[in-house]
Amino acid sequence: MIKTTFSAGDLSTILRVSTPTITSWANSGKIKCKKPDKAMGKYLFTPDDVINNLEYSQRKRSQVISFGNIKGGVGKTTVMIFTALTLSELGFKVLVVDTDKQGNATDFFLKNKPSPHEKTIFNIYRGDSLDEDIIRESKFKRISVIPCNLKFGEIASVQEFVVYYKLKGYLDRYKERYDFILIDTPPDIGLPTESAIISSDYVICVTDADMWGLEGVKNLHNKSMAIKSTNNPDLVFAGYVFNRVFEHRRLDKDLLGYAEIGLKDIRRFRTNILLIQTFKEILNSQETLYQANVDEKYQNVFIKFTMEVLDVVA
């Protein structure tokens, strides 16, 4: 579980109410707070407090967020996975949608990849099923998955315009059952990525400290804005986040500085996700970031990033 505690400001971000409101509720005993410091007017909330107080959330539910970058190898699936795990630890119900035929997100969240005969996202795009049985429960609490496998690669050759709306139609059918829907996209601009953006409320671009990765941010932003103008007027490009950053390496410092100028019109998340071997080890072991033996400092990286995401999305 999450080992850190949350301030009144943190809880206001999670519940989407003002910090004075949180303080007032804590003073009156309306919300649960296991570590009050009334003398100082400060309150700390445990992870259990956060979950128990979700009933007071003013947050609009069922926000759909796509994670992507046209450049491969930037770790977008890793960032999506750990964001989903963090949201679930905060008490939110999460649906993960895998639109990458490699199926890495599917492999992480499910005990076994679906066989060629089982229903996957392929059936949604082919239009032969609107059944809920495509959605599978993951091995982690409060996380469900629409799985993907290599068969989904056959969809890329489909040209019919209506296919681009198949995913949105399916998600609209079931989205109210979830607080957040996170879509993992392949490293290109094609049918899976475009239909994911059409289905989304927000797009987050994941990049590494690399010129090609930054070019990928520009390309994904431009594509998202084109889709916003033609197919999804309420779409918001939430921003880009640096992943696998080695802050002591001069090249990384230079590229982070370049991004401030070259991408100045695109929102950047303040959290830099560091190049940490522990993250890779957790993925390889297919465990959660919130296992008892994981150091709090590694959890805090994604707690901080997820809090930024919650601050951006409505």
C-alpha positions as CSV (number, residue, x, y, z in Angstrom):
1,M,0.0,0.0,0.0
2,I,1.0,3.7,-0.2
3,K,3.3,4.6,2.7
4,T,3.1,8.3,2.6
5,T,0.5,10.6,4.1
6,F,-1.4,13.4,2.3
7,S,-2.0,17.0,3.3
8,A,-5.3,18.9,3.1
9,G,-4.0,20.4,-0.1
10,D,-3.4,16.9,-1.5
11,L,-6.9,15.7,-0.5
12,S,-8.4,18.8,-2.1
13,T,-6.7,17.8,-5.4
14,I,-8.0,14.2,-5.1
15,L,-11.6,15.2,-4.2
16,R,-11.5,18.4,-6.4
17,V,-12.8,20.7,-3.7
18,S,-10.9,23.7,-2.1
19,T,-8.3,23.3,0.6
20,P,-10.4,25.5,3.0
21,T,-13.3,23.2,2.5
22,I,-11.1,20.2,3.4
23,T,-10.0,22.0,6.6
24,S,-13.5,23.0,7.5
25,W,-14.7,19.4,7.0
26,A,-11.8,18.1,9.1
27,N,-12.6,20.7,11.9
28,S,-16.2,19.6,12.0
29,G,-15.4,15.9,11.8
30,K,-17.3,15.5,8.6
31,I,-14.4,13.7,6.9
32,K,-12.1,11.1,8.4
33,C,-8.7,12.2,9.5
34,K,-6.5,9.9,11.6
35,K,-3.7,12.4,12.2
36,P,-5.3,15.8,13.1
37,D,-3.2,18.6,14.5
38,K,-6.0,21.1,15.4
39,A,-3.6,23.2,17.4
40,M,-1.6,24.0,14.3
41,G,-4.6,23.9,12.0
42,K,-3.0,21.2,9.9
43,Y,-4.3,17.8,9.0
44,L,-2.6,14.7,7.6
45,F,-4.6,12.0,5.9
46,T,-3.5,8.4,5.6
47,P,-4.2,6.4,2.4
48,D,-7.1,4.8,4.1
49,D,-8.5,8.2,4.9
50,V,-8.3,9.2,1.3
51,I,-10.2,6.1,0.2
52,N,-12.8,6.5,3.0
53,N,-13.4,10.2,2.0
54,L,-13.9,9.6,-1.7
55,E,-17.7,9.8,-1.2
56,Y,-17.2,13.5,-0.9
57,S,-15.5,13.9,-4.2
58,Q,-16.8,16.6,-6.5
59,R,-14.7,15.2,-9.4
60,K,-16.5,14.4,-12.7
61,R,-16.2,10.7,-13.2
62,S,-15.2,8.6,-16.1
63,Q,-12.3,10.6,-17.5
64,V,-10.6,8.9,-20.4
65,I,-6.9,9.6,-20.8
66,S,-4.6,8.3,-23.6
67,F,-0.9,7.9,-23.0
68,G,1.3,8.0,-26.1
69,N,4.2,9.1,-28.2
70,I,4.9,8.5,-31.8
71,K,8.5,7.5,-30.9
72,G,8.8,4.0,-29.4
73,G,10.9,3.0,-26.4
74,V,10.1,6.0,-24.2
75,G,8.4,4.0,-21.5
76,K,4.8,5.2,-22.0
77,T,3.4,1.8,-21.0
78,T,5.4,1.9,-17.8
79,V,4.1,5.4,-16.9
80,M,0.5,4.3,-17.7
81,I,0.8,1.2,-15.6
82,F,2.2,2.9,-12.6
83,T,-0.4,5.7,-12.9
84,A,-3.2,3.2,-13.0
85,L,-1.7,1.4,-9.9
86,T,-1.5,4.7,-8.0
87,L,-5.1,5.7,-8.9
88,S,-6.3,2.3,-7.7
89,E,-4.4,2.7,-4.4
90,L,-6.2,6.1,-3.9
91,G,-9.5,4.2,-4.2
92,F,-10.4,5.0,-7.8
93,K,-11.8,2.3,-10.1
94,V,-9.7,2.1,-13.3
95,L,-10.2,0.6,-16.7
96,V,-7.0,0.0,-18.6
97,V,-7.4,-0.2,-22.4
98,D,-4.6,-1.8,-24.3
99,T,-4.5,-0.8,-28.0
100,D,-0.8,-1.8,-28.6
101,K,-0.7,-5.2,-30.3
102,Q,2.5,-6.1,-28.3
103,G,0.1,-6.4,-25.3
104,N,2.6,-5.4,-22.7
105,A,0.0,-3.7,-20.5
106,T,-2.2,-6.8,-20.9
107,D,0.6,-9.0,-19.9
108,F,1.3,-7.0,-16.8
109,F,-2.2,-6.7,-15.5
110,L,-3.6,-10.2,-16.3
111,K,-2.3,-13.5,-15.1
112,N,-2.4,-14.9,-18.6
113,K,-2.6,-13.2,-22.0
114,P,-5.8,-14.0,-23.8
115,S,-5.7,-16.9,-26.2
116,P,-6.5,-16.4,-29.9
117,H,-10.0,-17.6,-29.2
118,E,-10.8,-15.3,-26.4
119,K,-12.4,-11.9,-26.8
120,T,-10.1,-8.9,-26.9
121,I,-10.1,-5.3,-28.2
122,F,-9.9,-6.8,-31.7
123,N,-13.6,-7.8,-31.3
124,I,-14.6,-4.2,-30.5
125,Y,-13.0,-2.8,-33.7
126,R,-14.3,-5.6,-35.8
127,G,-17.8,-4.7,-34.6
128,D,-18.8,-8.3,-33.6
129,S,-19.3,-7.7,-29.9
130,L,-20.5,-5.1,-27.5
131,D,-20.6,-7.5,-24.6
132,E,-19.1,-6.6,-21.3
133,D,-17.2,-10.0,-21.2
134,I,-14.4,-8.3,-23.2
135,I,-13.5,-6.5,-20.0
136,R,-11.5,-8.7,-17.6
137,E,-10.7,-8.2,-14.0
138,S,-6.9,-7.7,-13.4
139,K,-4.9,-9.3,-10.6
140,F,-4.8,-5.9,-8.9
141,K,-7.7,-4.4,-6.9
142,R,-10.0,-1.9,-8.6
143,I,-8.3,-2.3,-12.0
144,S,-10.0,-3.9,-15.0
145,V,-8.6,-4.5,-18.5
146,I,-9.6,-4.5,-22.1
147,P,-6.8,-6.8,-23.3
148,C,-4.9,-6.9,-26.6
149,N,-2.7,-9.4,-28.4
150,L,-1.0,-9.7,-31.8
151,K,-4.2,-10.4,-33.6
152,F,-5.1,-6.7,-33.2
153,G,-2.4,-5.9,-35.8
154,E,-4.9,-7.0,-38.5
155,I,-7.0,-3.9,-37.7
156,A,-4.3,-1.5,-38.9
157,S,-5.1,-2.3,-42.6
158,V,-8.8,-1.4,-42.2
159,Q,-9.7,1.9,-43.9
160,E,-13.4,2.4,-43.1
161,F,-14.0,5.7,-41.3
162,V,-16.6,4.2,-39.0
163,V,-14.0,1.9,-37.4
164,Y,-12.3,4.9,-35.9
165,Y,-15.3,5.4,-33.6
166,K,-15.7,1.7,-32.5
167,L,-13.7,2.2,-29.3
168,K,-15.5,5.3,-28.3
169,G,-18.9,3.6,-28.8
170,Y,-17.8,0.7,-26.7
171,L,-16.4,2.9,-23.9
172,D,-19.4,5.1,-23.8
173,R,-21.4,2.0,-23.1
174,Y,-19.5,1.1,-19.9
175,K,-17.5,4.1,-18.9
176,E,-19.8,5.2,-16.0
177,R,-18.6,2.1,-14.1
178,Y,-15.1,3.6,-13.8
179,D,-13.5,6.7,-12.4
180,F,-10.7,6.7,-14.9
181,I,-10.1,4.9,-18.2
182,L,-6.4,4.9,-19.2
183,I,-5.5,3.9,-22.8
184,D,-2.1,2.6,-23.8
185,T,-1.4,3.4,-27.5
186,P,1.2,2.0,-29.9
187,P,4.2,4.2,-31.0
188,D,2.8,5.5,-34.2
189,I,-0.1,7.5,-35.6
190,G,-2.4,5.0,-37.1
191,L,-5.9,3.6,-36.5
192,P,-5.4,2.5,-32.9
193,T,-3.8,5.8,-31.8
194,E,-6.2,8.0,-33.7
195,S,-9.3,6.1,-32.4
196,A,-7.9,6.3,-28.9
197,I,-7.5,10.1,-29.2
198,I,-11.0,10.3,-30.6
199,S,-12.3,8.4,-27.5
200,S,-10.3,10.5,-25.0
201,D,-11.0,13.5,-22.8
202,Y,-7.2,14.1,-22.3
203,V,-3.9,13.1,-24.0
204,I,-0.7,12.7,-22.1
205,C,2.6,12.4,-24.0
206,V,5.4,10.4,-22.4
207,T,8.9,11.2,-23.6
208,D,12.5,10.6,-22.7
209,A,15.3,13.2,-22.7
210,D,16.0,12.6,-26.4
211,M,15.5,14.9,-29.5
212,W,13.4,12.3,-31.3
213,G,11.3,11.9,-28.2
214,L,10.7,15.7,-28.1
215,E,9.8,15.6,-31.8
216,G,7.3,12.9,-30.9
217,V,5.7,15.3,-28.4
218,K,5.2,17.9,-31.2
219,N,3.8,15.3,-33.6
220,L,1.4,13.8,-31.1
221,H,0.3,17.3,-30.0
222,N,-0.3,18.4,-33.6
223,K,-2.3,15.2,-34.3
224,S,-4.3,15.7,-31.2
225,M,-5.2,19.3,-32.1
226,A,-6.2,18.2,-35.6
227,I,-8.5,15.6,-34.1
228,K,-9.9,18.1,-31.7
229,S,-10.8,20.5,-34.5
230,T,-12.5,17.8,-36.6
231,N,-13.7,14.9,-34.4
232,N,-13.4,15.6,-30.7
233,P,-13.9,19.3,-29.8
234,D,-13.7,18.8,-26.0
235,L,-10.3,17.1,-26.2
236,V,-7.5,18.5,-24.0
237,F,-3.8,17.9,-24.6
238,A,-2.9,17.6,-20.9
239,G,0.8,17.8,-21.5
240,Y,4.0,15.8,-21.7
241,V,6.1,14.2,-19.0
242,F,9.8,13.3,-19.0
243,N,10.5,9.6,-18.3
244,R,13.7,7.8,-17.5
245,V,15.6,11.0,-16.7
246,F,19.2,10.9,-15.5
247,E,19.3,14.4,-13.9
248,H,23.1,14.4,-13.4
249,R,23.8,13.6,-17.1
250,R,24.6,16.8,-19.0
251,L,22.7,15.7,-22.2
252,D,19.5,15.2,-20.1
253,K,20.0,18.7,-18.5
254,D,20.5,20.3,-21.9
255,L,17.4,18.6,-23.4
256,L,15.2,19.5,-20.4
257,G,16.3,23.1,-20.9
258,Y,15.7,22.9,-24.7
259,A,12.2,21.7,-24.0
260,E,11.4,24.8,-22.0
261,I,12.0,26.8,-25.2
262,G,11.2,24.4,-28.1
263,L,8.0,23.2,-26.5
264,K,7.1,26.3,-24.6
265,D,3.5,26.3,-25.9
266,I,2.8,22.8,-24.7
267,R,2.2,22.1,-21.0
268,R,4.9,20.1,-19.2
269,F,4.3,18.1,-16.1
270,R,6.7,19.3,-13.3
271,T,7.5,15.7,-12.2
272,N,10.5,14.2,-13.9
273,I,10.3,10.4,-13.7
274,L,13.8,9.3,-13.0
275,L,15.8,6.5,-14.5
276,I,15.5,4.0,-11.7
277,Q,16.3,0.3,-12.0
278,T,13.6,-0.5,-9.3
279,F,10.8,0.4,-11.8
280,K,12.1,-2.1,-14.3
281,E,12.5,-4.8,-11.6
282,I,8.9,-4.2,-10.5
283,L,7.6,-4.5,-14.1
284,N,9.6,-7.7,-14.7
285,S,8.3,-9.2,-11.5
286,Q,4.7,-8.1,-12.4
287,E,4.2,-6.7,-8.9
288,T,2.6,-3.5,-7.9
289,L,4.7,-0.4,-7.0
290,Y,3.0,-0.5,-3.6
291,Q,4.3,-3.8,-2.3
292,A,5.5,-3.7,1.3
293,N,9.2,-4.0,0.3
294,V,9.2,-1.1,-2.1
295,D,10.9,2.0,-0.7
296,E,8.6,5.0,-0.2
297,K,10.9,7.3,-2.3
298,Y,10.1,5.2,-5.4
299,Q,6.4,5.3,-4.7
300,N,6.5,9.1,-4.2
301,V,7.7,9.7,-7.8
302,F,4.4,8.3,-9.2
303,I,2.3,9.7,-6.4
304,K,3.6,13.1,-7.3
305,F,3.0,12.6,-11.0
306,T,-0.5,11.2,-10.4
307,M,-1.4,14.1,-8.2
308,E,-0.4,16.4,-11.1
309,V,-2.7,14.4,-13.4
310,L,-5.6,14.7,-11.0
311,D,-5.0,18.4,-10.8
312,V,-5.3,18.7,-14.6
313,V,-8.2,16.5,-15.4
314,A,-11.8,17.7,-14.5
